[in-house]
Amino acid sequence: MLGVVDFNKTCEEARGKFLPPAGVPVAYFRCGDCGFTFAPELCAWTLEEFEARIYNADYALVDPDYLDLRPRANAASLVPMLGERGRAIRHLDFGGGNGLLSRLLREAGWQSTSYDPFVDRDVSLATLGRFDLITAFEVFEHVPDVQQLMASVASLLAPDGVVLFSTMASDGHLHAGQRIDWWYAAPRNGHISLYSRKSLDILAEQQGLKFGSFNEGFHAYFRTIPAWAAPIFAPKG
């Protein structure tokens, strides 16, 4: 076991905002080889338990940006990143929540679809087809079964497709024998799976993908880099 935090630990603590302690301990365990860290008790919850205890009416208190600000910021980043190329590819926003990001991209002329396993429970992945670009912004850390997540994403990715995703890498933040004080280890936000870069690389290899990391919080999976995606991977500055 790596350590224990209170269930009401949230990402908003990084902004100086705290919830009263819930008095419910949440244990995180860390793989000594790859650095993957998870909360097994919460990973075993049903969708209904997540809905009742995490993704409920109070969720906006612990993640005020998820409904509007974050999808708008992501759209504002993606459109100039790809320019006219964005209109020529099929895009899927995996874990898209209320679908705002896809709606904004469609308004910009993109062929964009939103899919969220929590929201779209009656949608079969097999009906969605394959996509040139899959985005998953602040999704990976919420997933209890990371192997299933990767299999799903790989099944939806075109042979020369690219996955762009955001999740904070835990490298340098979580250490055996030290108290968990990393702001991103926040069970009340639903952050139950935390990844080192090595663990993200291993997940890629298991699906025949390559892994690239742009910075601490923004990453990519791909088999090859297609011409339309070259601007994304071009060195900056």
QUIDAFEN-V148893 format. One record per backbone hydrogen bond with DSSP energy under -0.5 kcal/mol. NH is the residue of the N-H (numbers start at 1). CO is the residue of the C=O. If there is no record, write none. Layout:
# QUIDAFEN-V148893
nh->(NH:NH)
co->(CO:CO)
This chain:
# QUIDAFEN-V148893
nh->(2:3:5:7:9:13:14:15:16:17:25:26:28:29:31:35:37:38:39:40:43:44:45:50:51:52:53:54:55:56:59:61:62:62:63:66:70:72:73:74:75:76:77:78:79:80:81:82:83:85:86:87:88:89:91:92:93:94:94:95:96:96:99:103:104:105:106:107:108:109:110:111:111:112:113:115:120:121:123:127:128:129:131:132:133:134:135:136:138:138:139:139:142:143:146:149:150:151:152:153:154:155:156:156:157:157:158:161:162:163:164:164:165:165:166:167:169:170:173:174:178:181:185:186:188:189:189:190:191:192:192:193:194:195:199:200:201:202:203:204:205:206:207:207:208:209:210:212:214:215:219:220:221:222:223:223:226:229:230:232:233:234)
co->(28:28:26:24:6:10:11:12:13:12:23:5:3:38:36:31:194:29:192:38:39:40:42:46:47:48:49:50:50:54:56:58:58:59:59:63:65:68:69:70:71:72:73:74:75:76:77:78:79:82:83:84:85:86:111:133:113:92:135:115:93:115:96:99:100:101:102:103:104:106:105:86:89:110:91:93:116:119:120:124:125:125:156:90:90:162:92:164:136:166:136:166:139:140:144:145:146:147:148:149:150:151:152:153:153:154:131:158:132:221:134:162:163:219:136:217:216:195:170:170:175:179:182:184:9:9:186:187:186:141:190:141:37:168:34:196:197:198:199:200:201:202:203:204:205:204:222:220:218:218:165:212:163:210:161:224:224:226:227:229:229:230)
